[in-house]
Amino acid sequence: MGVKQAIKSIDAFPRAEEHLLQKTQSGAIVSIVGLLIMATLFLHELRYYLTTYTVHQMSVDLKRGETLPIHINMTFPSLPCDVLSVDAIDMSGKHEVDLDTNIWKLRLNSDGYIIGTEYLSDLVEKEEHTAHKHGDDKDHHEESDQKTHLHGFDQDAENMIKRVKQALASGEGCRVYGVLDVQRVAGNFHMSVHGLNIFVAQMIFEGATHVNVSHIIHDLSFGPKYPGLHNPLDGTVRILHGASGTFKYYIKIVPTEYKYISREVLPTNQFSVTEYFSPMNEYDRTWPAVYFLYDLSPITVTIKEERRSFLHFITRLCAVLGGTFALTGMLDRWMYRLLEMLTKPNTRSVIR
């Protein structure tokens, strides 16, 4: 009996006799509110435990000999597809002039809707680019007397000039989208009218100051997207009114690896950007364009998904539920005393 009594003496949760307990409406209300709060906190903690968090690590980029994918989705509301070209060049001097396999153009009307369903490619090397040739082959000599040489251009060039002028008058635009696979070195790519013969471009636009390179960047990325990635140029709108010039976007690319909780690794890139606009004047010899000049960081970032430990979940759960239970108990006692003082001011209350 002595051992049992000693054990009972250290009981931190003594039980009172049933007839000494008093149940009240205020206590019931506090209990219901406390249960609702604890249920809400439990669900919140469970959701917090089931979600993952990310850990960032940095290291030297050791990748060599890989290509850099550039995802492009842009709209030029004031340039027809016939005159718009895409060009790319890197620091090694490699000039990409055959981008027709992964880059496409869509003709748009003045309201931004697609004209027909034809996908146009060959963004850089166009047949019209060589339309200003005279006396280069036998066929040209045979048919030269059947062509009109107004302003010194052959019939093909004149037809293209008329077609583009009609497109400009009707407000036709162009949407460019696709993927550029370039070498993993610094370089640039740009959209412009550089694919045109300079004399043809002069006849169409009557000067570089009339070339409107207003553009909307729907998407520009350097690899697949991972959760939480924000590309700073997405949704960029640059509209020129009564002026022309060259846009330059200086991009710093950071190689990135995203490791999912399932151990799957997603190689991609994130980037920061600085924008610069150079207005054109009548003495400039260059033509307006939209340049994207990129460079790669020597540091790669690894983003790893992690899950919180079960012990961490239990610790937080005990803390919030225990704290709520203790707080509701204190609130119940305060409410009981307050109500007792209001209903029985002359009677000494019994501590619950």
C-alpha positions as CSV (number, residue, x, y, z in Angstrom):
1,M,0.0,0.0,0.0
2,G,2.8,2.4,0.7
3,V,4.2,2.1,-2.8
4,K,0.7,2.7,-4.4
5,Q,0.1,5.7,-2.2
6,A,3.5,7.1,-3.2
7,I,2.7,6.6,-6.9
8,K,-0.7,8.3,-6.4
9,S,0.9,11.3,-4.7
10,I,2.7,12.2,-7.9
11,D,-0.4,12.2,-10.0
12,A,-0.6,15.5,-11.9
13,F,-4.2,14.9,-13.0
14,P,-6.3,14.2,-9.9
15,R,-10.0,13.4,-10.4
16,A,-12.7,15.0,-8.5
17,E,-15.9,13.4,-7.3
18,E,-18.8,13.6,-9.8
19,H,-21.0,15.5,-7.5
20,L,-18.4,18.2,-7.0
21,L,-18.3,19.0,-10.8
22,Q,-20.7,21.7,-12.2
23,K,-21.4,21.9,-15.9
24,T,-22.5,25.3,-17.3
25,Q,-23.6,26.8,-20.6
26,S,-20.6,29.1,-20.7
27,G,-18.3,26.1,-20.3
28,A,-20.1,24.3,-23.1
29,I,-19.6,27.4,-25.4
30,V,-16.0,27.7,-24.5
31,S,-15.5,24.0,-25.1
32,I,-17.1,24.1,-28.6
33,V,-15.0,27.1,-29.5
34,G,-11.9,25.5,-28.2
35,L,-12.6,22.3,-30.2
36,L,-13.1,24.3,-33.4
37,I,-9.9,26.2,-32.9
38,M,-7.9,23.0,-32.2
39,A,-9.4,21.3,-35.3
40,T,-8.5,24.3,-37.4
41,L,-5.0,24.3,-36.0
42,F,-4.6,20.6,-36.5
43,L,-5.6,20.8,-40.2
44,H,-3.2,23.8,-40.6
45,E,-0.3,21.9,-39.1
46,L,-1.1,18.7,-41.1
47,R,-1.1,20.8,-44.3
48,Y,2.2,22.4,-43.3
49,Y,3.7,19.0,-42.6
50,L,2.6,17.5,-46.0
51,T,3.9,20.5,-48.0
52,T,7.6,20.6,-49.1
53,Y,10.1,23.3,-48.7
54,T,13.2,24.1,-50.8
55,V,16.9,24.3,-49.9
56,H,19.2,26.4,-52.1
57,Q,22.8,25.4,-52.7
58,M,25.4,27.0,-55.0
59,S,28.4,25.4,-56.7
60,V,30.7,25.9,-59.7
61,D,29.0,25.1,-63.0
62,L,30.8,22.1,-64.6
63,K,28.6,21.6,-67.6
64,R,30.4,21.5,-71.0
65,G,29.4,20.9,-74.5
66,E,25.7,21.2,-73.9
67,T,23.2,23.3,-75.8
68,L,21.1,26.2,-74.4
69,P,17.4,26.0,-75.2
70,I,15.7,29.4,-75.6
71,H,11.9,29.4,-75.6
72,I,10.4,32.3,-77.5
73,N,6.8,33.5,-77.7
74,M,6.5,37.1,-78.9
75,T,4.1,39.3,-80.9
76,F,5.1,42.2,-83.2
77,P,1.8,44.0,-83.8
78,S,3.3,46.4,-86.4
79,L,5.6,44.2,-88.4
80,P,4.3,41.7,-91.0
81,C,5.8,38.2,-91.0
82,D,7.3,38.7,-94.5
83,V,9.8,41.2,-93.2
84,L,10.5,39.9,-89.7
85,S,13.5,37.7,-89.2
86,V,15.3,36.0,-86.3
87,D,19.0,35.8,-86.1
88,A,21.4,34.4,-83.5
89,I,25.2,34.6,-82.9
90,D,27.4,33.5,-80.1
91,M,30.9,34.5,-78.8
92,S,32.6,31.8,-80.8
93,G,31.5,33.5,-84.0
94,K,28.9,30.9,-84.9
95,H,26.1,32.6,-86.8
96,E,22.8,30.7,-86.8
97,V,21.1,31.4,-90.1
98,D,19.0,28.2,-90.4
99,L,16.3,28.6,-87.7
100,D,13.4,27.2,-89.6
101,T,13.2,23.9,-87.9
102,N,12.1,25.1,-84.4
103,I,10.9,28.6,-85.0
104,W,7.5,29.5,-86.4
105,K,5.6,32.6,-87.4
106,L,1.9,33.3,-87.4
107,R,0.3,36.1,-89.4
108,L,-2.0,38.3,-87.3
109,N,-4.6,40.8,-88.4
110,S,-5.0,44.3,-86.8
111,D,-7.1,42.7,-84.0
112,G,-4.5,40.2,-83.1
113,Y,-6.3,37.2,-84.6
114,I,-4.5,34.5,-86.7
115,I,-5.0,34.9,-90.4
116,G,-5.6,31.4,-91.7
117,T,-3.9,28.3,-90.2
118,E,-0.6,28.3,-92.1
119,Y,2.6,28.2,-90.1
120,L,5.4,30.1,-91.7
121,S,9.1,29.2,-91.1
122,D,12.4,30.2,-92.7
123,L,12.7,33.3,-90.5
124,V,16.2,34.3,-91.5
125,E,16.9,33.1,-95.0
126,K,14.0,34.2,-97.2
127,E,13.7,33.9,-100.9
128,E,13.0,37.6,-101.1
129,H,16.5,38.2,-99.6
130,T,18.0,37.3,-103.0
131,A,15.3,39.0,-105.1
132,H,17.7,41.9,-106.0
133,K,20.0,39.8,-108.2
134,H,20.6,40.7,-111.8
135,G,22.4,38.6,-114.4
136,D,23.4,35.8,-112.1
137,D,21.9,32.9,-114.0
138,K,20.6,31.9,-117.4
139,D,16.9,31.8,-116.5
140,H,17.1,35.4,-115.3
141,H,18.5,36.5,-118.7
142,E,15.8,34.6,-120.5
143,E,12.9,36.1,-118.5
144,S,14.4,39.6,-117.8
145,D,12.5,41.1,-120.8
146,Q,9.2,39.9,-119.3
147,K,9.7,41.6,-115.9
148,T,9.1,45.1,-114.9
149,H,12.2,46.9,-113.5
150,L,10.6,49.8,-111.7
151,H,13.2,51.5,-109.4
152,G,15.7,48.9,-110.5
153,F,14.0,45.9,-108.8
154,D,12.9,42.7,-110.6
155,Q,9.3,41.6,-110.5
156,D,9.6,39.3,-107.5
157,A,11.0,42.1,-105.3
158,E,8.3,44.5,-106.5
159,N,5.6,42.0,-105.7
160,M,7.0,41.5,-102.3
161,I,7.2,45.3,-101.7
162,K,3.6,45.7,-102.7
163,R,2.5,42.8,-100.6
164,V,4.3,44.1,-97.5
165,K,3.0,47.6,-98.0
166,Q,-0.6,46.3,-98.2
167,A,0.0,44.3,-95.0
168,L,1.4,47.4,-93.2
169,A,-1.6,49.5,-94.4
170,S,-4.0,46.9,-93.0
171,G,-2.2,46.7,-89.7
172,E,-0.9,43.2,-90.0
173,G,1.3,41.8,-87.3
174,C,3.3,38.7,-86.6
175,R,3.7,36.2,-83.8
176,V,7.0,34.4,-83.4
177,Y,7.3,31.3,-81.2
178,G,9.4,28.2,-80.9
179,V,12.8,27.1,-79.5
180,L,16.3,28.2,-80.3
181,D,19.0,25.6,-79.5
182,V,22.3,27.6,-79.3
183,Q,25.7,26.8,-77.9
184,R,26.2,27.2,-74.2
185,V,28.3,30.3,-74.5
186,A,27.5,34.0,-74.3
187,G,25.8,35.4,-77.4
188,N,22.7,37.2,-78.6
189,F,19.6,36.7,-80.7
190,H,17.5,39.4,-82.2
191,M,14.3,40.1,-84.2
192,S,14.5,42.6,-86.9
193,V,14.2,43.4,-90.7
194,H,17.8,42.5,-91.3
195,G,16.8,39.6,-93.5
196,L,15.7,42.1,-96.2
197,N,17.8,43.6,-98.9
198,I,18.7,47.1,-97.7
199,F,17.2,48.7,-100.8
200,V,14.0,46.6,-100.5
201,A,13.7,47.7,-96.9
202,Q,14.2,51.3,-97.8
203,M,11.4,51.1,-100.4
204,I,9.0,49.4,-98.0
205,F,9.6,51.6,-94.9
206,E,11.0,54.8,-96.5
207,G,13.7,55.0,-93.8
208,A,14.7,53.2,-90.6
209,T,12.7,55.7,-88.5
210,H,9.5,54.2,-89.8
211,V,10.2,50.7,-88.7
212,N,8.1,50.0,-85.6
213,V,9.5,47.2,-83.4
214,S,6.7,47.4,-80.8
215,H,6.5,44.0,-79.2
216,I,4.8,41.9,-76.5
217,I,6.8,39.1,-74.8
218,H,4.4,36.4,-73.9
219,D,7.1,34.0,-72.8
220,L,10.9,34.0,-72.8
221,S,12.7,31.3,-70.9
222,F,15.9,29.3,-71.0
223,G,14.6,25.9,-70.2
224,P,11.6,24.1,-68.6
225,K,9.8,25.8,-65.7
226,Y,9.9,24.5,-62.2
227,P,7.6,25.3,-59.3
228,G,8.0,28.9,-58.1
229,L,10.0,30.1,-61.1
230,H,9.3,33.6,-62.3
231,N,10.7,34.8,-65.6
232,P,11.0,38.6,-65.4
233,L,10.3,39.2,-69.1
234,D,7.0,37.3,-69.3
235,G,4.1,39.7,-70.0
236,T,6.4,42.6,-71.0
237,V,4.7,45.1,-73.4
238,R,6.6,47.7,-75.2
239,I,4.6,49.8,-77.6
240,L,6.1,52.7,-79.6
241,H,4.0,55.7,-80.6
242,G,5.4,58.0,-83.3
243,A,9.0,56.9,-82.7
244,S,11.3,54.1,-83.4
245,G,14.5,52.6,-81.9
246,T,16.3,49.5,-80.8
247,F,15.5,47.6,-77.7
248,K,18.3,45.7,-75.9
249,Y,17.7,43.3,-73.1
250,Y,20.9,42.3,-71.2
251,I,20.3,38.9,-69.7
252,K,22.3,37.1,-67.0
253,I,21.5,33.4,-67.1
254,V,22.0,31.3,-63.9
255,P,22.2,27.5,-64.5
256,T,19.8,25.8,-62.2
257,E,18.9,22.2,-61.2
258,Y,15.6,21.5,-59.5
259,K,15.5,18.3,-57.5
260,Y,12.0,17.0,-56.7
261,I,11.1,15.1,-53.6
262,S,10.8,12.0,-55.9
263,R,14.6,12.4,-56.7
264,E,13.8,13.5,-60.2
265,V,16.2,16.2,-61.4
266,L,15.1,19.0,-63.8
267,P,18.0,20.9,-65.4
268,T,17.0,24.4,-66.4
269,N,18.0,28.1,-66.1
270,Q,16.8,31.2,-64.4
271,F,17.8,34.7,-65.3
272,S,17.8,38.4,-64.5
273,V,17.5,41.2,-67.0
274,T,18.3,44.9,-67.6
275,E,16.6,46.8,-70.4
276,Y,17.9,49.6,-72.6
277,F,16.2,51.5,-75.4
278,S,18.1,53.5,-78.0
279,P,15.9,55.9,-80.1
280,M,16.5,56.2,-83.8
281,N,17.3,59.4,-85.7
282,E,17.4,60.1,-89.4
283,Y,21.2,60.0,-89.4
284,D,21.5,56.4,-88.0
285,R,22.6,53.8,-90.5
286,T,21.4,50.9,-88.5
287,W,17.8,49.5,-88.5
288,P,15.6,49.1,-85.4
289,A,15.6,45.7,-83.8
290,V,14.9,43.8,-80.5
291,Y,18.1,42.4,-79.1
292,F,18.5,39.8,-76.4
293,L,22.2,39.7,-75.2
294,Y,22.8,36.9,-72.8
295,D,25.7,35.7,-70.7
296,L,26.0,32.7,-68.4
297,S,27.0,32.7,-64.8
298,P,29.8,30.4,-63.7
299,I,27.8,29.5,-60.6
300,T,25.0,26.9,-60.7
301,V,22.1,26.9,-58.2
302,T,20.7,23.6,-57.0
303,I,17.1,23.8,-55.6
304,K,16.2,20.7,-53.6
305,E,12.7,19.9,-52.3
306,E,12.7,18.6,-48.7
307,R,9.9,17.3,-46.4
308,R,9.7,18.1,-42.7
309,S,10.3,15.4,-40.2
310,F,7.4,13.6,-38.4
311,L,9.0,14.5,-35.0
312,H,8.8,18.2,-36.0
313,F,5.2,17.7,-36.9
314,I,4.4,16.1,-33.5
315,T,6.2,18.8,-31.6
316,R,4.3,21.6,-33.3
317,L,1.0,19.8,-32.9
318,C,1.5,19.3,-29.2
319,A,2.5,22.9,-28.8
320,V,-0.5,24.4,-30.5
321,L,-3.1,21.9,-29.2
322,G,-1.8,22.1,-25.7
323,G,-1.7,25.8,-25.7
324,T,-5.2,26.0,-27.0
325,F,-6.5,23.6,-24.4
326,A,-4.8,25.6,-21.6
327,L,-6.1,28.9,-22.9
328,T,-9.7,27.6,-23.1
329,G,-9.5,26.3,-19.6
330,M,-8.4,29.7,-18.3
331,L,-11.1,31.4,-20.3
332,D,-13.8,29.0,-18.9
333,R,-12.7,29.9,-15.3
334,W,-12.8,33.6,-16.0
335,M,-16.2,33.5,-17.6
336,Y,-17.6,31.4,-14.7
337,R,-16.3,33.9,-12.1
338,L,-17.6,36.8,-14.1
339,L,-21.1,35.3,-14.5
340,E,-21.1,34.3,-10.9
341,M,-20.2,37.8,-9.8
342,L,-23.0,39.3,-11.9
343,T,-25.7,36.9,-10.8
344,K,-24.7,36.4,-7.2
345,P,-22.7,39.5,-6.1
346,N,-23.1,38.7,-2.4
347,T,-22.1,35.0,-2.6
348,R,-18.5,33.9,-2.5
349,S,-17.7,31.8,-5.5
350,V,-16.1,28.5,-5.4
351,I,-13.0,28.2,-7.6
352,R,-13.6,25.8,-10.4
